[in-house]
Amino acid sequence: MSTALLDYSIGERLGALYLPLMAALILALSHRGHPKRFAACLLGLLWTAPALLALQCVNLCMEWWSFPNPGIALRGMPLELYAGWTILWGILPSLAFPRLRLPWAAVILAAFDLAAMPLCRAVVQLNPRWLVGEAVALAFVLLPALCLARWTRQDTHLPLRAALQVATSGLLFLFLIPETVFALRRSPGWTSLLAMPSWQRHMAFFMLMILALPGLSAVQEFAQRGLGTPIPYDPPKRLVTSGIYRYLANPMQLSCALVMFLWAAILQNSPLLLAPLIAIIYSAGIARWDERQDLALRFGSAWRNYRSQVHDWLPRLTPYHHGQTAHLEHWFAQQTITGMEILPAESLQQPIERMTYDPNDGSPAVSGIRAMGRALEHLHLGWALAGAALRLPGIWQLAQLLMDVSGFGPRRLSRHATCQTHVN
């Protein structure tokens, strides 16, 4: 009896992996041609893999379900179930329901999961509060994966799509890769981080944010000025040479490598150093060659001129600009400004209530604190990083609120006292 039950358990685990895998392969071979289908599947998978493992870590504390006889497991979850569940929620929706409205796709997958979980009692033991865990799984794992994949395929919701890509990168590099190394090396895991005094832990996270700032700002620049994302299959539609890109051609790659080096030091785990080393080798080799071929083909002389003056990894101290140098009035007049000037309100067609920055490249103008952050990128690298931090979502809203309650909010000025920043 016990042998038969064990065989049944192994069969269910293998079925949990191979059935979604075979379904994904069949659907992928039978439906070809959509240019962003691969990007949608890839991003859905990249979100689901770390999010599902994070869910299992929470489940170990909350005990929504358990896995008897897990065999080869990751955080107590059988590896076959983990891989199959990742394919089921990360890849299959983009292949099976490409045109179905997103809420209906979520309902179908949720209904299937609710029906399948009790039937898999040989490998999953459900506890009384398992429906709470199921709701958390749907909200944290399934829905973001569906949204990210669907928005990528349809090329919609660009700001939210870029934000989800940033969250995906954080989960991959700061959680999934360390968890995989911990499992392979049987290391104590997060012990070194948890054992730190609180002030050291706070300082470590602050340093991580500083190193991550160029990469975060670059993603924001891609979305706002390039109308695209860092994913090669979902690239910017316009050449991006503004923001942090005035100083560095590959801020995301540099930022990722530095963050991973620091993360390995914080966790005191030397095998984690392989991740940034591999990323550097890939970036300097295959990625660099492919990027240069693609961008040179799409943007021609503008790209070649930019790359002749801005390096991959070594940042410039002064900003790159293809036009002339100008000087701002007041505080900016004491600095060296590149590619920006102030226009008086008398020359504007519409009155303005805040300081306004017009990129003059077809992308929307910004005002208030964000305009100030944009203006800072025209000074030098240090001010540009401060401006990038000032423009991050959440930070600029808080800074603007503080300015408004301090008496520096929007107001109608006389025409002779109003001005606008303008990029040449």
C-alpha positions in Angstrom: 0.0 0.0 0.0 2.7 2.4 0.9 4.7 1.5 -2.2 1.6 2.1 -4.4 1.0 5.5 -2.7 4.6 6.5 -3.2 4.4 5.5 -6.9 1.2 7.6 -7.2 3.0 10.5 -5.6 5.9 10.3 -8.0 3.5 10.1 -11.0 1.6 13.2 -9.8 4.8 15.1 -9.4 6.1 14.2 -12.9 2.6 14.9 -14.4 2.7 18.4 -12.7 5.9 19.1 -14.6 5.4 17.4 -18.0 1.8 18.2 -18.6 2.3 22.0 -18.5 5.6 21.6 -20.3 4.1 19.6 -23.2 1.1 21.9 -23.4 3.4 24.9 -23.7 5.5 23.3 -26.4 2.4 22.3 -28.4 0.9 25.7 -28.2 4.2 27.4 -29.0 4.6 25.3 -32.2 1.1 25.7 -33.3 0.8 29.5 -32.9 3.7 31.4 -34.5 4.1 34.9 -35.8 3.3 37.4 -33.0 6.4 39.6 -32.6 6.0 40.1 -28.9 4.8 36.6 -27.9 8.2 35.5 -26.8 8.8 38.6 -24.7 5.4 38.1 -23.1 6.2 34.4 -22.2 9.7 35.3 -21.0 8.5 38.1 -18.7 5.6 36.0 -17.3 8.1 33.2 -16.5 10.7 35.6 -15.0 8.1 37.0 -12.6 6.4 33.7 -11.7 9.7 31.8 -10.8 10.9 34.1 -8.0 7.4 35.1 -6.9 6.3 31.5 -6.5 9.4 30.7 -4.4 8.8 33.7 -2.2 5.2 32.5 -1.7 6.6 29.1 -0.6 8.9 30.9 1.9 5.8 32.7 3.4 3.9 29.4 3.3 6.6 27.8 5.6 5.6 30.3 8.2 1.8 30.4 7.6 1.4 26.6 6.9 -1.3 26.9 4.3 -0.2 23.6 2.7 2.7 21.2 3.0 4.4 18.7 0.7 4.9 15.1 2.1 7.7 13.2 0.6 9.0 16.2 -1.4 12.1 14.4 -2.8 14.3 16.9 -4.6 12.9 20.2 -3.2 13.5 23.9 -3.1 12.4 25.4 0.2 10.3 22.3 0.9 8.5 22.4 -2.5 9.1 19.5 -4.8 11.2 20.7 -7.8 8.7 19.1 -10.3 5.8 21.0 -8.8 7.7 24.3 -8.7 8.8 24.0 -12.3 5.3 22.9 -13.5 3.5 25.6 -11.6 5.9 28.2 -13.0 5.2 27.1 -16.5 1.4 26.9 -15.9 1.2 30.4 -14.6 4.1 32.1 -16.3 4.0 30.8 -19.9 0.8 29.0 -20.7 -1.6 32.0 -20.3 0.2 33.9 -23.1 0.0 30.9 -25.4 -3.5 29.6 -24.5 -5.4 32.8 -23.9 -3.7 35.5 -26.1 -7.0 37.4 -26.9 -9.1 36.5 -23.9 -9.8 39.5 -21.6 -7.3 39.5 -18.8 -9.9 39.1 -15.9 -11.4 36.0 -17.6 -7.9 34.5 -18.1 -7.3 35.0 -14.3 -10.7 33.5 -13.5 -10.0 30.4 -15.6 -6.6 29.8 -14.1 -7.9 30.4 -10.6 -10.7 28.0 -11.1 -8.4 25.3 -12.4 -6.0 25.8 -9.5 -8.9 25.6 -6.9 -10.1 22.4 -8.5 -6.6 20.8 -8.9 -5.2 21.5 -5.5 -7.6 19.1 -3.6 -7.1 16.4 -6.2 -3.3 16.4 -5.7 -3.5 15.2 -2.1 -0.8 12.6 -2.7 1.8 15.4 -3.1 0.1 18.5 -1.5 -1.5 18.3 2.0 -4.0 21.2 2.3 -4.4 22.8 5.7 -7.7 24.5 6.9 -6.6 28.0 5.8 -5.3 27.0 2.4 -7.8 29.2 0.6 -6.0 32.2 2.2 -2.8 31.0 0.7 -4.5 30.5 -2.6 -5.8 34.1 -2.6 -2.3 35.4 -1.8 -0.9 33.3 -4.6 -3.4 34.7 -7.1 -2.7 38.3 -6.1 1.1 38.1 -5.7 2.1 35.5 -8.3 -0.6 35.0 -11.0 -2.1 38.5 -11.5 1.3 40.4 -11.9 2.5 37.7 -14.3 -0.7 37.9 -16.4 -0.5 41.8 -16.4 3.2 41.9 -17.3 2.8 39.4 -20.1 -0.4 40.8 -21.5 0.8 44.5 -21.4 4.1 43.5 -23.1 2.3 41.6 -25.9 -0.2 44.5 -26.5 2.4 47.2 -25.9 0.3 49.0 -23.3 0.6 50.4 -19.8 4.2 51.3 -20.3 4.9 52.9 -16.8 3.4 50.0 -15.0 5.1 47.5 -17.3 8.5 49.1 -16.6 7.8 49.1 -12.8 6.9 45.4 -12.9 10.1 44.7 -14.8 12.1 46.5 -12.1 10.4 44.4 -9.5 11.1 41.3 -11.5 14.8 42.1 -11.7 14.9 42.7 -7.9 13.2 39.3 -7.2 15.6 37.5 -9.6 18.9 39.0 -8.6 18.3 39.6 -4.9 16.1 36.6 -4.0 16.0 33.8 -6.6 19.7 33.6 -7.4 20.7 33.6 -3.7 18.1 31.0 -2.8 19.4 28.8 -5.6 22.9 29.1 -4.4 21.8 28.4 -0.8 20.1 25.2 -2.0 23.0 24.0 -4.0 25.7 24.8 -1.4 23.5 23.9 1.6 24.6 27.2 3.1 23.0 28.9 6.1 21.2 31.3 3.8 20.1 34.7 5.1 21.6 34.2 8.5 24.4 36.7 8.0 21.9 39.4 7.0 19.5 38.7 9.8 22.4 38.6 12.4 23.6 42.1 11.5 23.0 44.9 13.9 20.0 47.0 12.7 22.1 50.1 11.9 24.5 48.0 9.7 21.5 46.4 7.9 20.0 49.8 7.3 23.3 51.1 6.0 23.7 48.1 3.7 20.2 48.7 2.2 21.0 52.4 1.8 24.2 51.5 -0.1 22.3 49.1 -2.3 19.8 51.8 -3.2 22.6 54.2 -4.1 24.2 51.6 -6.4 20.8 50.7 -7.9 19.9 54.4 -8.6 21.6 54.6 -12.1 19.8 51.4 -13.2 16.4 52.5 -11.9 16.8 55.9 -13.5 17.8 54.2 -16.8 14.6 52.1 -16.8 12.6 55.2 -16.1 14.4 57.0 -19.0 13.6 54.2 -21.4 9.9 54.4 -20.5 9.5 58.2 -20.5 11.8 59.2 -23.3 12.4 56.1 -25.3 8.8 54.6 -25.1 10.2 51.1 -24.4 11.7 48.9 -21.8 15.1 47.2 -21.2 13.9 43.8 -22.5 15.6 43.2 -25.9 12.2 42.1 -27.4 10.5 45.2 -26.0 13.1 47.9 -26.7 12.8 51.7 -26.8 11.4 53.1 -30.0 13.5 56.2 -29.8 17.3 56.7 -29.1 17.7 57.6 -25.4 20.6 59.9 -24.7 19.1 61.9 -21.8 19.1 61.5 -18.1 21.8 59.1 -16.8 22.5 58.2 -20.4 24.2 61.6 -20.9 27.0 60.2 -18.7 27.0 56.4 -19.3 25.9 54.1 -22.1 25.2 51.0 -20.0 24.0 52.2 -16.6 21.7 49.2 -16.0 24.5 46.7 -16.5 26.9 48.6 -14.3 24.3 49.1 -11.6 23.3 45.4 -11.6 26.9 44.2 -11.4 27.7 46.6 -8.5 24.5 45.7 -6.6 25.2 42.0 -7.0 28.8 42.4 -5.8 27.6 44.3 -2.7 24.8 41.7 -2.1 27.3 38.9 -2.1 29.5 40.8 0.4 26.4 41.5 2.7 25.4 37.8 2.6 29.0 36.7 3.0 28.5 34.2 0.2 31.5 34.0 -2.2 29.6 31.8 -4.8 27.3 34.7 -5.3 30.2 36.6 -6.9 29.8 34.4 -10.0 26.5 36.1 -10.8 27.9 39.6 -11.4 31.0 38.1 -13.1 28.8 36.2 -15.6 26.7 39.3 -16.1 29.8 41.4 -16.9 31.2 38.8 -19.3 27.8 38.5 -21.0 27.4 42.3 -21.2 30.9 42.9 -22.6 30.5 40.1 -25.1 27.2 38.9 -26.6 25.0 41.8 -25.3 27.5 44.4 -26.5 27.8 43.0 -30.0 24.0 42.5 -30.4 23.2 45.9 -29.0 25.6 47.7 -31.3 24.3 45.9 -34.3 20.7 46.6 -33.5 21.1 50.2 -32.5 23.4 51.1 -35.3 20.8 49.7 -37.7 17.9 51.5 -36.1 19.4 54.9 -35.2 22.4 55.2 -37.6 24.6 58.3 -37.2 22.9 59.6 -34.1 23.8 56.4 -32.3 27.4 56.3 -33.6 28.0 59.9 -32.6 26.6 59.2 -29.1 28.7 56.1 -28.6 31.9 57.9 -29.8 31.5 60.2 -26.8 29.9 58.1 -24.1 31.5 54.9 -22.7 29.9 51.6 -21.7 31.2 51.4 -18.1 33.3 54.5 -17.4 31.0 57.5 -16.8 31.6 61.0 -18.1 31.9 63.8 -15.6 30.1 66.3 -17.8 26.9 65.6 -19.8 26.8 64.5 -23.4 24.8 66.8 -25.7 24.5 67.0 -29.4 23.7 70.7 -29.5 25.2 73.9 -28.0 26.0 74.9 -24.5 23.9 77.5 -22.7 23.7 79.1 -19.2 20.7 79.4 -16.9 19.8 82.4 -14.8 20.0 82.7 -11.0 21.5 79.6 -9.3 22.1 77.8 -12.6 24.1 80.8 -13.9 26.9 79.9 -11.6 27.2 76.4 -13.0 28.3 75.0 -16.3 25.1 74.0 -18.2 25.0 71.7 -21.2 22.2 71.8 -23.7 19.6 73.8 -21.7 18.3 77.4 -21.5 15.6 79.3 -19.8 12.9 80.9 -21.8 10.9 83.8 -20.4 7.1 83.4 -20.0 6.6 86.2 -22.5 7.8 83.8 -25.3 5.4 81.0 -24.3 2.0 80.3 -25.9 0.4 79.0 -22.7 0.9 80.3 -19.1 2.5 78.0 -16.6 2.1 77.7 -12.8 5.3 75.8 -12.0 8.9 75.6 -13.3 8.5 73.5 -16.5 11.1 71.4 -18.3 10.4 70.8 -22.0 12.6 68.0 -23.5 11.9 69.3 -27.0 12.1 65.7 -28.4 8.4 64.9 -28.6 8.1 63.5 -25.1 5.9 65.3 -22.5 7.1 68.3 -20.5 7.4 67.9 -16.7 6.9 70.6 -14.1 7.7 71.3 -10.5 10.2 69.0 -8.7 10.6 66.8 -11.7 11.6 69.8 -13.8 14.2 70.7 -11.2 15.5 67.1 -11.3 15.6 67.2 -15.1 17.5 70.5 -15.0 20.2 69.0 -12.7 21.2 66.4 -15.3 22.6 69.2 -17.4 25.3 70.1 -14.8 27.6 67.2 -14.0 27.5 63.6 -12.9 26.9 64.3 -9.2 24.0 66.6 -9.7 22.6 64.3 -12.4 22.4 61.4 -9.8 20.7 63.7 -7.3 18.2 64.7 -10.0 17.6 61.1 -10.9 16.8 60.3 -7.3 14.5 63.3 -7.1 12.5 62.1 -10.1 11.9 58.5 -8.9 8.2 57.6 -8.4 7.2 58.2 -4.8 10.2 60.4 -4.1 9.1 63.3 -6.4 5.5 63.2 -5.1 6.8 63.4 -1.5 9.2 66.2 -2.4 6.6 68.1 -4.3 4.2 67.8 -1.4 6.8 69.1 1.1 7.5 72.0 -1.3 3.8 72.8 -1.6 3.0 72.8 2.1 6.1 75.0 2.6 4.6 77.7 0.5 6.3 76.9 -2.8 3.2 75.4 -4.5 1.7 76.2 -7.9 0.8 79.9 -8.4 0.0 82.3 -11.2 2.8 84.7 -11.5 2.9 87.9 -13.6 4.2 87.2 -17.1 7.5 89.0 -16.4 8.3 86.7 -13.5 7.5 83.3 -15.0 10.0 81.1 -16.9 10.4 77.8 -18.4 13.5 75.5 -18.9 14.0 74.5 -22.5 16.4 71.9 -24.1 18.2 72.8 -27.2 
